[in-house]
Amino acid sequence: QLQLVESGGGLVQPGGSLRLSCAVSGYRLDDYAIGWFRQADGKEREGVSCITGDGGSTSYAHAVKGRFTISRDNAKNMVYLQMNNLKPEDTAVYYCRFRGYWGQGTQVTVSS
């Protein structure tokens, strides 16, 4: 059974950094795109970033471009989201999504 488990969230001050991880089990990541989404309180879930199966192509939401970096390690079945220069508006629950499956999410709170 395919499962996604996100980790790495927490409380960070504005300007700080966090690295989120998404561990995929039950299915090999090879050759499939995977993405990160987020949902803030009272808002709809939105796409943050995605990466192609071979890692050769990435895309980012305008709000995070230049601050976030998505990467993957197919050998470890892991996907990462490096988040730098975090802003209060980045506060949300972050989810990874793969082949229609969602993880449980990890909370990111940016506050002084």
N, C-alpha and C positions, 0 to 999 in steps of 0.2 A: 504494500500500500504506500502510495506516494505521500510523504510528509515534508513539510517545510518548518524549520524552527529558526526564528530570528533571535538575535541577541546583540548586546552592545549598547543598548540605549541607556539613558540616565539623565541626570541634571547637570547642565553645563552653563557657564556664564556666556553672555554674548561675546563673540570673537573666539570662542573656544572650538575644540574639535572633538569629534567622536567617530569611531569606526564601527559600523554595523556589519554583522555577519548573518548569512542565511545558509543553514545547513540543509541539504536536500537528501532524503533517504527514500529508498524504494524505487528509484528510477535514476538512470545515468543522465547527467546534464549534457553530455556530449551532443553537439549539433543543434541544440535548442536554445532559443532566446529566453531570457529571464529578465524580470523587471522589478523595480522597487516602486512602491506607491506609499502615499501617506494620507492620513485623515485627521484633521484638526477638529476639536470640539465644535459641533454645530455646522460643520461643513461637509461637503461631499468628498469622497475619496478621489485623489488625483494622482496621476502618474508623475513620478520623479525622474526616473532614469531607466534605461534598458540597455541590454548588451546582447549582441548576436552570439550564436553558438560557439564560434571560434574566437570570440573576443575581439574580432577585427573591426567592429563598428559599434559605436555607442551613441546614445542620444540623451538629452537632458531637457527638463523643463526650463523655461526661460528664467524662472525665479532662482534656480540653483546653479545655472551654468557658470562655470569658472570657480565654483566653490566646492562642488561635490564631484567625486570620481567613482565610477562603478568599475569593478573588476571581477574576475572569476578565476577559479582554479578547478578545472574539470577533473583533474586527478583526485582532488579531495572532495569533489561534489559540493563546492562552496562558492558563494557569491558574496561580494563585499560592497559596502558603500562608505567611502571615506568622505566625511563631512567636515569642512573647514570653514572658518569665519562664520560660525553659526549665528543666526539672528533669532530674536523672539518669535518671528513669524514662521520659523522652521519647527516650532513646537507642534507635535502631532504624534500619533501612533504610526509607526513605519512598518509596512508589510512587504514581503516579497511574494511574487506571483509566478508560477511556473505551470504551464500546460493546464491552465484553468483552476489550479489549486492555490489556496492562500495559506500563509502561516498565521500564527496567532497574534503576531505583531509585537513590537517593542516600543515602549514609550520614550520619546525624546522631549525633554523640557529645557528650553533655553530661557534662562532668567537670571537676573542679578539679585 
